[in-house]
Amino acid sequence: MQLAELFRDIAYTGTLPEGEAELVVRDSRKIAPGAVFVCTRGARFDSHQFAQKALKQGASLVVTERPLGLEREVTVENGAAAYALLCHNFFGRPAEKLKLAAVTGTNGKTTVSFVLKQILEKAGLRCGLIGTIRSEVAGMEIPAKFTTPEPWDLDALFARMVNAGCQVAVLEASSQALAQLRLYGLTFEVAAFTNLTQDHLDYHKTMENYYQAKRSLFFQSRAAVINLDDGFGRRLLGEISPQRVIGYSEKECQGIWAENLSLQAGGVQFTLQSEEGGRPVQFCMPGDYSAHNALCAAGMAMALGLSLQQAAEGLCACLGVRGRCEVLYSGRFTIICDFAHTADGIEKVLSGLAPFVKGRLYVLFGCAGERDATKRHDMARAALGYADEIILTSDNPRSENPYKILEDAESVLRTGAKPYLVEVERRRAIVKALELLQDGDMLVLCGKGHEDYQAIDGVTIYLDEHRIVADWLHKQKLL
């Protein structure tokens, strides 16, 4: 692509040389002949130090945030923003050929995005998906490195969706991605806010910073779907002004709500109600938080042009989401796998399941390393609130001492009146938990969900709870 075309509608100072761009990068490890290298400043590094090296390695141009006096250099106000715009231009602005639908919040993003995709496809629309579990384009599953990809990868996915005939792209918008401007320059047909609870403070430092990152999405969206049962959602409602707002709640509101909500072991049943009328819904995922997720997906579908009837039909046809309150076994006892990795997530999944446990409720969880350590006590308290017995183990300790992480959570468990056991090795912990099960019991595996790995001391190892449980059930001749 010609450099002049690449910089279309992008403000810069300096002289743009003649020539072509073979790719756009901001990672110095990806510099190659013909690349445009964009310098950015992060919390831990400043890539301006690699600008001269980039030119020596054959880069056609360097983009800086301050003049460095280099040959073939232009300067922009914000490198991260410019990088996003350059990526959009390089791929021919594919997002402009799609209706973009983004969901943000601490919990529920993955479930809402998958459910929305199923609703839209039920209505006959062709959709692409970008999120935590994976990306999907025309039936092809693509592994996900980040919940929200970097702009280059994001635009590459959008381009593939356009080529595959997709009409809508559904994506999860993480707070880090928003803070890092990975979605800069995109316009969303609808953005949704699920909730906000303590998470990612290792990155954002304060809840206010965390909220502001989420809030920024709604200044790029034509319509907003907002959880009115969440305090931050109500605050957001008063601070934004998109063309259209659909609120959702478990009680009557100006938007859509769940009337006659009935919680069941296998899902939730309610009337999807609006000022226009109501439609019955039988949704396959249990817990009142699942009703919130269903309402959010329905609101987004309606913002994209579907009727209340189509939204309800799509919810009824939904098949669930891998690793989100997923039933791995239901027979003599029940085994559930869920991605809950915050206190709020554990609270929601356990409160939704506990009323339907005939025997004892066993809860297995761990706390991530090199992340916000202050939430470990709250996670333990959430488990104590519902479990009859707790199995404390590792999640992704990364380079942090796993025994120190366990001690942080165990210090709270010692103060409770519930029995618990501690096993640092997660595979062994799962097997020990499975061996405790008797008729009518339930085991909830919290934290990994769809993930099939553990990050330990710089190494990623294979660990799939679905496989561990299946192997154990086969040995017990229960499968």
C-alpha positions in Angstrom: 0.0 0.0 0.0 1.2 3.5 -0.9 2.2 5.5 2.2 0.0 8.4 1.1 -3.0 6.1 1.1 -2.0 4.5 4.4 -2.1 7.9 6.1 -5.5 8.9 4.6 -7.4 11.1 7.2 -4.6 10.8 9.8 -3.0 13.9 11.2 0.8 14.1 11.3 3.7 16.5 11.1 6.8 16.1 9.0 7.2 15.0 5.4 5.7 11.7 4.2 8.2 10.1 1.8 7.2 8.3 -1.3 7.1 4.6 -1.1 5.0 1.6 0.1 4.1 -0.1 3.3 4.2 -3.9 3.5 2.8 -4.0 7.0 2.3 -1.8 10.1 3.9 -2.8 13.4 4.5 -1.4 16.9 6.3 -4.4 18.3 10.0 -3.9 17.5 10.4 -7.7 17.3 8.2 -7.7 14.2 10.1 -5.1 12.2 10.8 -6.2 8.6 11.8 -4.5 5.4 8.9 -2.3 4.2 7.3 -2.0 7.6 5.9 1.1 9.1 7.0 1.1 12.7 4.8 3.0 15.1 6.5 4.1 18.3 4.4 4.0 21.5 4.9 4.6 25.2 3.6 2.0 27.7 3.7 1.6 31.4 6.9 -0.4 31.2 8.6 0.6 28.0 9.0 3.3 25.3 9.6 1.9 21.9 11.0 5.2 20.6 14.4 3.7 21.5 14.0 1.2 18.6 13.1 3.8 15.9 16.6 4.2 14.5 17.1 0.4 14.6 13.8 0.0 12.6 15.1 2.2 9.8 18.4 0.2 9.7 16.3 -3.0 9.4 14.6 -1.7 6.3 11.5 0.0 7.7 9.9 2.3 5.1 8.9 4.8 7.8 8.9 5.4 11.6 6.0 7.1 13.3 6.9 8.9 16.5 5.2 10.9 19.3 8.1 13.4 19.4 10.5 14.4 16.7 13.7 12.3 16.8 15.4 13.9 13.8 15.5 10.7 11.8 15.2 10.2 8.1 11.8 8.9 7.0 10.0 10.0 10.2 6.6 11.6 10.8 5.2 12.6 14.2 1.7 12.1 15.5 0.0 13.2 18.8 -0.7 9.6 20.0 1.1 6.6 18.7 -1.5 4.0 19.9 -4.3 5.9 18.3 -2.3 6.3 15.0 -1.4 2.7 15.0 -5.1 1.7 15.2 -6.0 4.1 12.4 -3.1 2.9 10.2 -4.2 -0.7 10.6 -7.8 0.2 9.6 -6.5 1.9 6.5 -4.1 -0.9 5.6 -6.9 -3.5 5.5 -9.3 -1.1 3.7 -11.4 -0.2 6.7 -13.3 -3.5 6.8 -15.2 -2.6 10.0 -17.1 0.0 8.0 -18.7 -2.8 6.0 -19.9 -4.5 9.2 -22.3 -3.7 12.0 -20.1 -3.9 15.1 -21.6 -5.0 18.5 -19.4 -4.9 21.6 -20.0 -5.9 25.1 -17.9 -4.8 28.1 -18.1 -5.4 31.9 -16.3 -7.4 34.5 -18.5 -10.5 34.2 -20.7 -11.9 31.4 -18.9 -10.6 28.3 -18.2 -14.0 26.9 -21.7 -15.4 27.6 -23.5 -12.4 26.2 -21.4 -12.3 23.0 -21.9 -16.0 22.3 -25.6 -15.8 23.1 -26.0 -12.7 20.9 -24.3 -14.5 18.0 -26.7 -17.4 18.4 -29.7 -15.1 18.5 -28.6 -13.3 15.3 -27.9 -16.5 13.5 -31.3 -17.9 14.5 -32.7 -14.7 12.8 -30.8 -15.5 9.6 -27.8 -13.0 10.0 -24.3 -14.1 9.3 -22.0 -13.2 12.2 -18.4 -13.2 13.1 -17.2 -13.4 16.8 -14.1 -12.1 18.6 -13.6 -12.9 22.2 -12.0 -14.7 25.2 -12.6 -18.3 24.2 -11.9 -17.9 20.5 -12.8 -16.0 17.4 -15.1 -17.4 14.7 -15.4 -16.5 11.1 -17.8 -18.4 8.8 -17.7 -21.6 10.9 -13.9 -21.4 11.3 -12.6 -21.3 14.9 -9.5 -19.2 15.5 -7.6 -19.4 18.8 -7.6 -16.2 20.9 -4.5 -14.7 22.4 -6.3 -11.7 23.9 -10.0 -11.1 24.7 -9.7 -8.1 22.4 -6.9 -8.4 19.8 -4.4 -5.8 18.8 -5.6 -3.5 16.0 -3.6 -5.4 13.3 -5.1 -8.7 14.2 -8.5 -7.1 14.8 -8.6 -5.6 11.3 -7.4 -8.9 9.8 -10.3 -10.6 11.4 -12.8 -8.0 10.2 -11.4 -8.4 6.7 -11.9 -12.1 6.8 -15.5 -11.6 8.1 -16.3 -9.2 5.2 -14.8 -11.7 2.7 -16.9 -14.5 4.2 -20.1 -12.4 3.8 -20.6 -11.6 7.5 -23.0 -8.8 8.3 -22.3 -8.4 12.0 -19.2 -8.7 14.1 -19.8 -9.4 17.8 -16.8 -8.8 20.1 -15.8 -8.5 23.7 -14.2 -5.2 24.7 -11.8 -5.6 27.6 -10.9 -2.7 29.8 -7.2 -3.1 28.9 -8.0 -3.0 25.2 -10.0 0.2 25.7 -7.3 1.8 27.8 -4.7 0.9 25.2 -6.9 2.3 22.3 -7.1 -1.0 20.5 -10.6 -0.1 19.4 -9.8 3.5 18.5 -11.4 4.8 15.4 -14.2 2.2 15.3 -17.9 3.0 15.4 -20.2 0.5 17.1 -23.8 0.0 16.2 -24.4 -1.1 19.8 -22.3 -1.4 22.9 -23.4 -3.1 26.1 -22.4 -2.8 29.8 -23.0 -5.9 32.0 -21.6 -4.9 35.4 -18.5 -3.7 37.2 -16.8 -5.4 40.2 -13.3 -5.5 41.5 -10.9 -6.9 38.9 -7.8 -5.9 37.0 -6.7 -3.4 39.6 -3.1 -4.6 39.0 -3.4 -2.8 35.7 -5.9 0.0 36.3 -4.9 0.7 40.0 -8.3 2.2 41.0 -11.9 1.3 40.4 -12.4 4.8 38.9 -9.8 4.2 36.3 -11.3 0.8 35.6 -14.8 2.3 35.2 -13.5 5.1 32.9 -11.9 2.6 30.6 -15.2 0.8 30.2 -17.1 4.0 29.9 -15.0 5.2 26.9 -16.6 2.5 24.7 -19.9 4.3 24.8 -18.6 7.4 23.1 -17.9 5.2 20.0 -21.4 3.7 19.9 -24.7 4.6 18.3 -26.8 2.7 20.9 -26.2 1.4 24.4 -27.6 -1.5 26.4 -27.1 -1.0 30.1 -27.6 -3.2 33.2 -29.8 -1.0 35.4 -29.4 -3.4 38.4 -25.7 -2.5 38.6 -24.6 0.7 40.4 -22.0 1.5 37.8 -24.6 0.8 35.1 -26.9 3.4 36.5 -24.0 5.9 36.8 -23.1 5.2 33.1 -26.7 5.9 32.1 -26.4 9.4 33.4 -23.1 10.1 31.8 -23.5 9.1 28.1 -25.8 10.2 25.3 -25.9 7.7 22.4 -28.8 7.9 19.9 -30.6 5.0 21.7 -30.4 3.4 25.1 -32.0 0.1 26.1 -31.9 -0.5 29.9 -32.4 -4.0 31.2 -33.3 -5.2 34.7 -35.0 -8.0 36.7 -37.7 -5.6 37.5 -39.8 -3.3 35.4 -37.8 -0.5 33.8 -37.7 1.8 30.7 -36.3 -0.9 28.4 -36.6 -4.7 28.8 -37.0 -6.8 31.9 -37.5 -10.3 33.2 -41.1 -10.8 34.4 -42.1 -13.9 36.4 -38.5 -15.0 36.7 -38.2 -18.7 37.7 -34.9 -20.2 38.6 -34.4 -23.9 37.8 -31.6 -26.4 37.9 -31.3 -26.5 34.2 -31.8 -22.8 33.4 -34.1 -19.8 33.9 -37.6 -19.2 32.7 -39.1 -15.7 32.4 -41.2 -13.4 30.3 -39.1 -11.1 28.1 -41.1 -8.0 28.8 -41.0 -4.5 27.2 -43.4 -1.7 26.8 -44.5 -3.3 23.6 -45.5 -6.6 25.3 -43.9 -9.8 26.5 -42.6 -13.1 25.1 -41.9 -16.4 27.0 -38.3 -17.5 27.4 -36.8 -20.7 28.5 -33.0 -20.1 28.7 -30.6 -23.0 29.2 -28.2 -21.5 31.6 -29.0 -21.4 35.4 -28.8 -18.6 37.9 -30.4 -15.2 38.1 -27.2 -13.7 36.6 -28.0 -15.8 33.5 -31.2 -13.9 33.2 -29.2 -10.7 33.2 -26.9 -12.1 30.5 -29.9 -13.2 28.4 -31.6 -9.8 28.8 -28.3 -8.1 27.7 -28.0 -10.2 24.6 -31.7 -9.6 23.8 -31.3 -5.9 24.1 -28.3 -5.9 21.8 -30.2 -7.9 19.3 -33.0 -5.5 19.4 -30.6 -2.5 19.0 -29.4 -4.3 15.8 -32.9 -4.4 14.4 -34.4 -7.6 15.6 -37.9 -7.7 17.1 -38.8 -8.8 20.6 -40.2 -12.0 19.2 -36.9 -12.8 17.4 -34.9 -12.0 20.5 -37.1 -14.4 22.6 -36.9 -17.2 20.0 -33.1 -16.9 19.8 -32.8 -17.1 23.6 -35.0 -20.2 23.7 -32.8 -21.9 21.0 -29.5 -21.0 22.7 -27.2 -24.0 23.4 -25.1 -22.4 26.1 -21.4 -21.4 26.3 -18.3 -23.6 26.9 -17.0 -23.0 30.4 -19.8 -20.8 31.6 -21.9 -22.7 34.1 -21.3 -25.7 31.9 -22.6 -29.0 33.1 -19.8 -31.6 32.7 -21.8 -34.4 34.2 -25.3 -34.8 35.6 -26.3 -38.2 37.1 -25.7 -39.5 40.6 -24.1 -36.1 41.3 -23.5 -33.0 39.2 -20.2 -31.4 38.1 -20.2 -27.8 36.9 -17.3 -25.9 35.2 -17.3 -22.1 35.3 -14.9 -19.3 34.5 -15.7 -17.4 37.8 -12.4 -15.9 38.9 -13.6 -12.9 41.0 -15.6 -12.7 44.2 -18.6 -11.4 42.3 -18.3 -14.2 39.7 -18.1 -16.9 42.4 -21.0 -15.3 44.3 -23.2 -15.2 41.3 -22.6 -18.8 40.1 -22.9 -20.3 43.5 -26.0 -18.4 44.5 -27.6 -19.5 41.3 -26.8 -23.2 41.9 -27.0 -23.6 45.6 -30.8 -23.8 45.9 -30.9 -26.9 43.6 -28.2 -29.0 45.4 -29.8 -32.0 47.1 -26.6 -33.1 48.9 -23.4 -31.2 49.6 -22.0 -28.4 47.6 -18.3 -28.6 46.9 -16.5 -25.6 45.5 -13.0 -25.7 44.0 -11.2 -22.4 43.3 -7.8 -20.7 43.2 -6.5 -17.2 42.8 -4.3 -15.9 40.0 -0.8 -14.9 40.5 0.7 -11.5 39.5 -2.8 -10.0 39.5 -4.8 -8.0 42.0 -4.0 -9.7 45.3 -6.6 -7.8 47.3 -9.4 -9.8 45.7 -8.2 -13.1 47.1 -9.8 -12.6 50.5 -13.1 -11.7 48.9 -13.0 -14.8 46.7 -12.6 -17.0 49.7 -15.4 -15.2 51.5 -17.7 -15.7 48.5 -16.9 -19.5 48.5 -17.5 -19.7 52.3 -20.9 -18.1 51.8 -22.3 -21.1 49.9 -20.0 -24.1 49.9 -20.4 -27.0 52.3 -16.8 -27.8 51.7 -14.0 -26.0 49.8 -11.1 -27.2 47.8 -8.4 -24.5 47.5 -5.9 -24.9 44.7 -3.9 -23.0 42.1 -5.2 -21.0 39.2 -2.5 -19.4 37.1 0.3 -18.6 39.6 2.6 -17.3 36.8 5.9 -16.3 38.5 4.4 -15.7 41.9 5.0 -18.2 44.7 1.8 -20.5 44.6 2.1 -21.2 48.3 1.9 -17.5 49.1 -1.2 -17.2 46.9 -2.8 -20.1 48.8 -1.9 -18.6 52.1 -3.6 -15.4 51.2 -6.9 -17.2 50.5 -6.5 -19.8 53.3 -6.1 -17.1 55.9 -9.8 -16.3 55.4 -10.9 -19.9 55.1 -9.5 -20.6 58.6 -11.9 -18.1 60.0 -14.9 -19.8 58.6 -16.8 -22.8 59.9 -16.6 -24.8 56.7 -14.3 -27.7 56.2 -11.7 -27.3 53.4 -8.6 -28.9 52.0 -5.6 -27.3 50.2 -3.9 -28.9 47.2 -1.5 -26.7 45.2 -1.4 -29.0 42.1 -4.7 -28.3 40.4 -5.1 -31.7 38.6 -4.7 -33.6 41.9 -7.1 -31.1 43.6 -9.8 -31.8 41.0 -9.4 -35.6 41.4 -9.5 -35.2 45.2 -12.7 -33.2 44.9 -14.3 -35.7 42.6 -13.6 -38.5 45.0 -15.6 -36.7 47.7 -18.8 -36.8 45.7 -21.8 -38.8 46.8 -25.3 -39.1 45.5 -27.0 -35.7 45.2 -23.8 -33.7 45.6 -22.6 -30.9 43.3 -19.0 -29.9 42.5 -18.4 -26.4 41.0 -15.0 -26.0 39.4 -14.3 -22.2 39.4 -11.7 -20.2 37.6 -10.6 -22.0 34.4 -13.8 -22.3 32.4 -12.9 -22.7 28.7 -9.2 -22.5 29.4 -7.1 -25.6 28.8 -3.8 -24.5 30.3 -2.1 -23.2 33.4 0.6 -20.5 33.5 3.3 -21.5 36.0 6.7 -19.8 36.4 6.9 -18.6 32.8 5.7 -22.0 31.3 2.3 -22.8 29.9 1.2 -26.3 30.6 -1.8 -28.3 29.3 -4.6 -28.6 31.8 -8.1 -29.2 30.6 -10.7 -29.7 33.3 -13.1 -31.1 30.8 -10.6 -33.9 30.0 -9.7 -34.5 33.7 -13.3 -34.9 34.6 -14.1 -37.1 31.6 -11.1 -39.4 32.3 -12.2 -39.8 35.9 -15.8 -40.5 35.0 -14.6 -43.2 32.6 -12.5 -44.8 35.3 -15.6 -44.8 37.5 -17.6 -46.3 34.6 -20.0 -43.4 34.8 -19.5 -42.4 31.1 
